[in-house]
Amino acid sequence: MSSELPSGVERRSFGGDDEWLTTRGEPVYDEPTDGEWRRWDARRSKLGAMFERGADHGLEGGETVLYLGAAAGTTVSHVADFAGPTYAVEFAARPTRDLLDAAESRSNLFPLLKDARAPETYAHVVEPVDAIVQDVATRGQANVALTNRRFLRENGRLLLAVKTRSEDVVRDPDAVLEEVLETLSEGYDVLETHSLEPFHEDHFGVIATPR
Ligand SMILES: C[S@@+](CC[C@H](N)C(=O)[O-])C[C@H]1O[C@@H](n2cnc3c(N)ncnc32)[C@H](O)[C@@H]1O
């Protein structure tokens, strides 16, 4: 486990001064490419922002991943580029169409049109995973992580994006985060938290391991 980038994720310059995260795969959202490498913009991805903030994500590449809140596949397509089997749960039908397109060129990406609050509806498909990546941005984010803990191997990692405004739009974000962490502690040991600013306002990255 390390906070280095996983194998299959590289920083590349695209000819300018700035360095960008990249993965190797078919483009998904008209992102710039450099040969086989596609730019992974941390402003469009909470997991990308966690990497940029130096989170101790524990990913080395090749892991089995359960991704909750896959939307149109922006981030999970990058995950499938460096991970092993990647199960992508999304409950809204519209973005799932784009997610299916992203999966077409990725034989290890398995879209599931399911509600992440009801893991029993996909438990027959998902094998034990090394990591859960969660970005659902809805109320009850800690409970979603708790209810999906059953899939996580003993030494696995939860990489959770917490959008504090989804829990409470008016309360202080730090106080909301504290409450989320307290609920999370019913099933996880929290290893680190990071603000995801300046990439994402009112978002925190939480790294945890099952207890
Ligand atoms: C912020 S977006 C995710 C963006 C995506 N993770 C990315 O970086 O490409 C949150 C997504 O979570 C989905 N979502 C919210 N609650 C969910 C649930 N209970 N089950 C499945 N998907 C959910 C929403 O429909 C939305 O597409």
The ligand as an ORCA input file, in Angstrom:
! r2SCAN-3c Opt
* xyz 0 1
  C     -21.253     13.371     -8.424
  S     -22.018     12.212     -9.454
  C     -20.749     11.028     -9.775
  C     -19.659     11.457    -10.718
  C     -18.746     10.296    -11.024
  N     -18.326      9.624     -9.806
  C     -17.511     10.702    -11.796
  O     -16.563     11.218    -11.179
  O     -17.468     10.479    -12.996
  C     -23.001     11.274     -8.361
  C     -23.725     10.126     -9.031
  O     -24.190      9.243     -8.031
  C     -25.423      8.739     -8.448
  N     -26.124      8.231     -7.248
  C     -26.592      8.942     -6.199
  N     -27.162      8.145     -5.286
  C     -27.045      6.884     -5.785
  C     -27.455      5.611     -5.320
  N     -28.102      5.475     -4.143
  N     -27.200      4.526     -6.070
  C     -26.549      4.650     -7.256
  N     -26.136      5.828     -7.770
  C     -26.380      6.936     -7.034
  C     -26.122      9.923     -9.102
  O     -27.157      9.497     -9.965
  C     -24.942     10.576     -9.844
  O     -24.845     10.096    -11.160
*
